[in-house]
Amino acid sequence: MVVGRASPTGAASRAVFHSIRAVLDPKVFKAYDVRGIYPGEIDEEGAYAVGRAYVEQFEPKRMAVGRDMRLSGPQMQAEVMRGAAEAGADVVDIGMIGTEMLYFAVGELGLDGGITVTASHNPKEYTGMKIVRRGALPVGGESGLFDVRDRALSDRATPGARHRTGPAGTVTPYDIWPAYVDRVMSFIDVSEVRPLRVVIDTANGMAGAMLPPVLERLPIEAVRCFFEPDGSFPNHEPNPLLPKNREFIVARTLAEGADLGVAFDGDADRCFFVDDTGEFVPGDFATALFATAVLEKEPGARIIYDVRASWAVPETIVRAGGVALIVVIVVLAIVLSGGGGSSGIPKVVQTVGSLASGLPGAADVQRMYKGIPQKGFFLGSPFAPVQMVIYIDLQCPICQQFETTAAPTLVSKYVRTGKLRIEVKPWAFIGPDSYRGQAAMMAAAKQNKAFNFAQVLYDNQGTENTGWLNDGMIYQIAESVPGLNVPQLLSDRKSSTVKKEASDVAADADANKVTGTPTVFVGKSGSKPKLVGAQSAAPDLQQVTTAIDTALLG
């Protein structure tokens, strides 16, 4: 079951969601980090709870805590440190840092883990955390983050409940900067660097603080733009993936006659390039170039690359003599195949999806729908007394936000008990990811796995309008659905039948005056269902359940 809201223009029309805990809303815990609006979804009290819960979960003796330049950062970091120390950990305060400096600090100092307060590339209203454990290994939903969530929320719901793993710890400041800069410089031979003219836009993010001590050691002419760390982001948001945020770097690179331009995101763990003609260089192409350079120095090296990259990356790595590793999931597919096929599908591909290689949330999705009949785009018994029709867009960020609240209730309370049958209509209008998601979900429907596929997709959804839903990601989602024939789905999504179904949904949406997602209709089976809420705003769970209950009584 998938619900959310977006308008055909791409502008979100949010429903009102009421968190049970204003200072620590459960939805801020994502698949790979903590991220939410400050202070409405997470504030200092929530930061304290996370810091304490982290120590309870992983029992670190010594850990690092840092922050980025966001305006709420100092007080949020202070509360994370207080919570961690009161739970028994000795905290190393590494101050204002870029995210990669946290990883370095944990490894360099032999710490048991760490937390940095950051919301990466998100707008100024956001705060969040990226968390690692011993070995600087990232902590995500399947590796302990949701356990941290449950501990933090449990204690927030029980005032006075505190669990200490030992005596109260200490907080000690430490300057990690000199060692970090030395390590960065160790990766290159400065004598090989040409005297390039480079425009650098740090978007008032952490790169503005991190780059100067590096640039002073390089023989390049740097045109520095927006280097002052400022969490209000007075010039533009620190997200270079959005076209509007790339306009400056493109124009300035051309105006300066520079050899290239570089744009960083907020916490400086990602950068993007513009060539001398002002063309934006896709991230996966940059990854392929860097991989080639690394393999020239270290033949046969193993290269880890992002799940969202195109197959150009593993093909380049393998061609250069390296081993391509796609963050855990598709390692064997690439290594055994010697790279990807020209179709964008691995030559060796897992035939049937399974939880063994599933994405975060896949096991929960499997449990939610287990034993419930699915037929194409329908979920539930064909004899159910009430029907629900829902239009969704698989690029819709509001769908993702609301889905985790609505789906479990609707499925367990109404569908599993035989009271409700749901028909989902995947509609695409926001952008490229919408159309790719729609085609893949329609292909999954041919195997009666549409709801499972969509749910796993939403659990791992990327940022809107970033092209995150590429062939590699679709493959990973598909192989995370037990019983789904992956090669068949990858083939069916491009079929004429799917294209016809997509056209039919668009015509149906137009006929029913649907103007955004989700739009929900509920009614007695056999009759014309009625719109729930208004066309201009997403219905909340209460509105949907009220409509279902009314139909059951009617």
PANUTI-921548 format. One record per residue (C-alpha): residue in one letter; x, y, z. Coordinates in steps of 0.5 Angstrom, whole numbers, padded with zeros to 4 digits, always signed. Layout:
// residues N
aXYZ ...
***
This chain:
// residues 554
m+0000+0000+0000 v+0003+0007-0002 v+0000+0014-0001 g+0003+0021-0001 r+0002+0027-0005 a+0005+0031-0010 s+0002+0036-0016 p+0003+0035-0023 t+0008+0041-0023 g+0012+0037-0018 a+0011+0042-0012 a+0009+0038-0006 s+0002+0039-0002 r+0003+0036+0004 a-0002+0033+0009 v-0002+0035+0016 f+0002+0030+0020 h+0002+0030+0028 s+0008+0026+0031 i+0006+0023+0037 r+0013+0026+0040 a+0014+0033+0037 v+0022+0033+0039 l+0023+0026+0036 d+0018+0024+0030 p+0020+0017+0028 k+0020+0019+0021 v+0026+0022+0022 f+0030+0015+0022 k+0031+0014+0015 a+0034+0008+0011 y+0041+0011+0012 d+0041+0017+0017 v+0037+0021+0021 r+0034+0027+0018 g+0028+0032+0019 i+0026+0039+0020 y+0028+0043+0026 p+0025+0043+0031 g+0018+0041+0029 e+0021+0034+0028 i+0027+0033+0032 d+0030+0038+0037 e+0035+0038+0042 e+0031+0034+0047 g+0031+0029+0041 a+0038+0029+0040 y+0040+0028+0047 a+0035+0021+0046 v+0039+0019+0040 g+0046+0020+0043 r+0044+0016+0049 a+0041+0011+0045 y+0047+0010+0041 v+0051+0008+0047 e+0046+0004+0050 q+0046+0000+0043 f+0053+0000+0041 e+0056+0000+0048 p+0062+0005+0045 k+0068+0006+0050 r+0070+0012+0046 m+0067+0016+0041 a+0067+0022+0036 v+0062+0027+0036 g+0062+0033+0031 r+0057+0038+0027 d+0057+0042+0020 m+0055+0049+0020 r+0048+0049+0020 l+0045+0054+0025 s+0042+0049+0030 g+0048+0045+0030 p+0052+0047+0036 q+0046+0046+0041 m+0044+0039+0037 q+0052+0037+0038 a+0052+0039+0045 e+0046+0035+0047 v+0048+0029+0043 m+0055+0029+0047 r+0051+0030+0053 g+0046+0024+0052 a+0052+0020+0050 a+0056+0022+0056 e+0051+0021+0061 a+0050+0014+0058 g+0057+0012+0060 a+0061+0014+0053 d+0068+0018+0053 v+0066+0023+0048 v+0071+0026+0043 d+0069+0033+0041 i+0071+0034+0034 g+0067+0041+0033 m+0065+0043+0026 i+0067+0038+0021 g+0065+0035+0014 t+0062+0028+0014 e+0068+0025+0012 m+0072+0028+0018 l+0068+0024+0022 y+0070+0017+0019 f+0077+0019+0019 a+0077+0021+0026 v+0074+0014+0028 g+0079+0010+0024 e+0085+0015+0026 l+0084+0015+0033 g+0082+0008+0034 l+0075+0010+0037 d+0069+0005+0037 g+0064+0010+0033 g+0061+0017+0032 i+0056+0021+0030 t+0056+0028+0026 v+0050+0033+0026 t+0049+0034+0019 a+0043+0034+0014 s+0048+0034+0008 h+0045+0037+0002 n+0038+0039+0005 p+0035+0046+0006 k+0036+0050+0012 e+0030+0048+0016 y+0033+0041+0016 t+0038+0038+0021 g+0040+0030+0022 m+0045+0026+0024 k+0050+0021+0020 i+0052+0015+0025 v+0058+0010+0025 r+0060+0004+0029 r+0067+0001+0030 g+0071+0001+0024 a+0068+0008+0021 l+0062+0003+0019 p+0056+0006+0017 v+0050+0005+0021 g+0043+0004+0017 g+0036+0001+0018 e+0039-0006+0018 s+0045-0005+0022 g+0042-0002+0028 l+0039+0005+0027 f+0032+0003+0028 d+0034-0001+0034 v+0037+0006+0036 r+0030+0009+0034 d+0026+0004+0038 r+0031+0006+0044 a+0030+0013+0044 l+0023+0013+0042 s+0022+0008+0048 d+0025+0013+0053 r+0022+0019+0051 a+0015+0016+0052 t+0017+0014+0059 p+0019+0020+0063 g+0025+0018+0067 a+0027+0012+0064 r+0035+0012+0063 h+0039+0006+0062 r+0047+0007+0063 t+0052+0002+0060 g+0057+0005+0066 p+0059+0011+0070 a+0058+0017+0066 g+0063+0019+0061 t+0067+0025+0059 v+0067+0030+0054 t+0074+0032+0051 p+0075+0037+0045 y+0080+0034+0040 d+0083+0038+0034 i+0083+0033+0028 w+0084+0038+0022 p+0092+0038+0022 a+0092+0030+0021 y+0086+0030+0016 v+0089+0035+0012 d+0096+0031+0012 r+0092+0025+0010 v+0088+0028+0004 m+0095+0031+0001 s+0098+0024+0002 f+0093+0021-0004 i+0097+0026-0009 d+0103+0027-0012 v+0103+0035-0012 s+0109+0035-0017 e+0104+0032-0022 v+0098+0037-0021 r+0098+0042-0027 p+0097+0050-0026 l+0089+0049-0027 r+0084+0055-0026 v+0078+0052-0022 v+0072+0055-0020 i+0070+0052-0013 d+0063+0053-0010 t+0062+0051-0003 a+0055+0054-0003 n+0057+0056+0004 g+0057+0049+0007 m+0063+0045+0010 a+0068+0045+0004 g+0069+0052+0005 a+0072+0051+0011 m+0076+0044+0009 l+0079+0047+0003 p+0083+0053+0004 p+0089+0049+0008 v+0089+0044+0002 l+0089+0049-0003 e+0094+0053+0000 r+0099+0047-0002 l+0096+0046-0009 p+0099+0050-0015 i+0092+0051-0018 e+0089+0058-0019 a+0082+0057-0015 v+0076+0062-0016 r+0073+0061-0009 c+0066+0062-0009 f+0061+0062-0002 f+0067+0059+0002 e+0064+0062+0009 p+0060+0057+0012 d+0053+0059+0014 g+0047+0055+0015 s+0042+0060+0013 f+0045+0058+0006 p+0044+0066+0003 n+0046+0064-0004 h+0043+0058-0006 e+0042+0051-0003 p+0048+0046-0002 n+0045+0041-0007 p+0049+0041-0014 l+0044+0036-0016 l+0038+0041-0017 p+0039+0044-0024 k+0037+0051-0021 n+0043+0050-0016 r+0048+0049-0022 e+0046+0055-0025 f+0052+0059-0022 i+0058+0054-0022 v+0056+0054-0030 a+0056+0061-0031 r+0062+0063-0027 t+0066+0057-0030 l+0065+0060-0037 a+0065+0067-0035 e+0072+0066-0032 g+0075+0062-0038 a+0076+0056-0032 d+0079+0049-0034 l+0073+0046-0030 g+0068+0048-0024 v+0067+0044-0018 a+0061+0045-0013 f+0060+0041-0006 d+0054+0039-0002 g+0053+0042+0005 d+0057+0037+0009 a+0062+0036+0003 d+0062+0029+0003 r+0060+0030-0005 c+0062+0034-0010 f+0060+0035-0018 f+0064+0038-0024 v+0063+0042-0029 d+0067+0042-0035 d+0071+0048-0039 t+0065+0048-0044 g+0060+0049-0038 e+0057+0042-0038 f+0055+0038-0032 v+0059+0032-0031 p+0055+0026-0029 g+0057+0023-0022 d+0058+0016-0025 f+0062+0019-0030 a+0067+0022-0025 t+0067+0016-0021 a+0069+0012-0027 l+0075+0017-0029 f+0077+0017-0021 a+0077+0009-0021 t+0081+0009-0028 a+0086+0013-0024 v+0086+0009-0018 l+0087+0003-0022 e+0093+0006-0025 k+0097+0006-0019 e+0094+0000-0015 p+0092-0005-0021 g+0087-0010-0019 a+0084-0006-0013 r+0077-0007-0011 i+0073-0001-0012 i+0066+0001-0009 y+0061+0005-0012 d+0054+0008-0011 v+0048+0004-0012 r+0045+0009-0017 a+0051+0009-0022 s+0050+0007-0029 w+0053+0001-0031 a+0058+0005-0035 v+0062+0005-0028 p+0063-0003-0027 e+0064-0004-0034 t+0070+0002-0034 i+0073-0001-0027 v+0073-0008-0030 r+0076-0006-0037 a+0081-0003-0033 g+0083-0009-0029 g+0079-0008-0023 v+0074-0011-0019 a+0067-0007-0018 l+0063-0008-0012 i+0056-0004-0011 v+0055-0003-0004 v+0054-0011-0002 i+0048-0012-0006 v+0051-0014-0013 v+0058-0016-0012 l+0057-0023-0015 a+0053-0020-0021 i+0059-0016-0023 v+0065-0020-0021 l+0062-0026-0024 s+0060-0023-0031 g+0066-0019-0032 g+0062-0012-0032 g+0055-0010-0035 g+0051-0012-0041 s+0050-0007-0046 s+0043-0007-0044 g+0044-0004-0038 i+0043-0011-0034 p+0048-0015-0031 k+0050-0021-0036 v+0050-0025-0029 v+0043-0023-0026 q+0040-0026-0020 t+0034-0030-0023 v+0029-0029-0017 g+0029-0024-0012 s+0030-0026-0005 l+0031-0023+0002 a+0038-0025+0003 s+0041-0019-0002 g+0035-0015+0000 l+0035-0007+0001 p+0033-0004+0007 g+0026-0005+0009 a+0025-0011+0005 a+0024-0016+0010 d+0018-0012+0013 v+0015-0011+0007 q+0015-0019+0006 r+0012-0020+0012 m+0007-0014+0011 y+0004-0017+0005 k+0005-0025+0006 g-0001-0029+0005 i-0005-0023+0002 p-0008-0025-0005 q-0005-0020-0010 k-0007-0020-0017 g-0004-0015-0022 f-0006-0008-0019 f-0011-0011-0014 l-0009-0013-0007 g-0014-0017-0002 s-0020-0021-0003 p-0024-0020-0009 f-0030-0021-0005 a-0029-0015+0000 p-0035-0011+0002 v-0031-0004+0001 q-0026-0002-0005 m-0021+0003-0005 v-0017+0006-0011 i-0011+0010-0010 y-0007+0014-0015 i+0001+0014-0014 d+0007+0017-0017 l+0013+0013-0015 q+0018+0020-0015 c+0013+0023-0010 p+0017+0025-0004 i+0010+0026+0000 c+0008+0019-0002 q+0014+0016+0002 q+0013+0020+0008 f+0006+0018+0009 e+0006+0011+0007 t+0010+0008+0013 t+0004+0011+0017 a-0002+0009+0013 a+0000+0002+0010 p+0001-0002+0016 t-0006+0000+0019 l-0010-0001+0012 v-0007-0008+0011 s-0007-0011+0018 k-0014-0008+0020 y-0018-0008+0013 v-0014-0012+0008 r-0012-0018+0012 t-0019-0019+0015 g-0022-0019+0008 k-0026-0012+0009 l-0022-0008+0004 r-0019-0009-0003 i-0014-0004-0006 e-0013-0002-0013 v-0007+0002-0014 k-0006+0006-0021 p+0001+0008-0022 w+0001+0015-0025 a+0007+0018-0028 f+0008+0026-0029 i+0013+0029-0024 g+0020+0027-0028 p+0024+0021-0031 d+0024+0017-0024 s+0016+0017-0024 y+0016+0014-0031 r+0022+0009-0030 g+0018+0007-0023 q+0011+0007-0026 a+0014+0002-0032 a+0018-0003-0027 m+0012-0003-0022 m+0007-0005-0028 a+0012-0010-0030 a+0012-0013-0023 a+0004-0013-0023 k+0005-0018-0029 q+0008-0023-0023 n+0003-0020-0018 k+0008-0017-0014 a+0006-0009-0015 f+0005-0008-0008 n+0012-0011-0006 f+0016-0007-0011 a+0013-0001-0010 q+0014-0001-0002 v+0021-0003-0002 l+0022+0003-0007 y+0019+0008-0003 d+0023+0005+0003 n+0029+0007-0001 q+0027+0013-0005 g+0032+0018-0007 t+0032+0025-0007 e+0027+0028-0012 n+0029+0030-0019 t+0036+0027-0018 g+0035+0021-0023 w+0036+0016-0017 l+0032+0011-0020 n+0037+0008-0025 d+0037+0001-0028 g+0042-0001-0022 m+0037+0001-0017 i+0031-0002-0021 y+0035-0008-0021 q+0036-0008-0013 i+0029-0007-0012 a+0027-0012-0016 e+0032-0017-0013 s+0029-0015-0006 v+0022-0018-0007 p+0022-0025-0006 g+0019-0030-0012 l+0020-0024-0017 n+0023-0026-0023 v+0028-0021-0024 p+0030-0022-0032 q+0023-0022-0033 l+0021-0015-0030 l+0027-0012-0033 s+0025-0014-0040 d+0017-0013-0039 r+0018-0006-0036 k+0020-0004-0044 s+0014-0008-0047 s+0009-0005-0051 t+0004-0008-0046 v+0007-0003-0041 k+0007+0003-0045 k-0001+0002-0047 e-0002+0001-0039 a+0001+0007-0037 s-0003+0011-0043 d-0009+0008-0040 v-0008+0010-0033 a-0006+0017-0035 a-0013+0018-0039 d-0016+0015-0033 a-0013+0020-0028 d-0016+0025-0033 a-0023+0023-0034 n-0023+0022-0026 k-0020+0029-0025 v-0014+0027-0021 t-0009+0033-0020 g-0004+0030-0016 t-0002+0024-0012 p-0004+0021-0008 t-0011+0021-0010 v-0016+0016-0006 f-0023+0014-0007 v-0027+0009-0003 g-0034+0006-0003 k-0038+0000-0003 s-0035-0006-0008 g-0040-0005-0014 s-0041+0002-0013 k-0037+0008-0016 p-0032+0010-0010 k-0032+0017-0008 l-0026+0022-0007 v-0023+0022+0000 g-0021+0029+0002 a-0020+0034-0003 q-0016+0034-0010 s-0011+0039-0007 a-0009+0036-0001 a-0007+0029+0001 p-0012+0025+0005 d-0009+0023+0012 l-0010+0016+0015 q-0016+0018+0019 q-0020+0021+0013 v-0018+0014+0010 t-0020+0010+0015 t-0026+0014+0017 a-0029+0013+0009 i-0027+0006+0010 d-0031+0005+0016 t-0037+0009+0013 a-0037+0005+0007 l-0037-0002+0012 l-0043+0001+0016 g-0047+0003+0009 
***
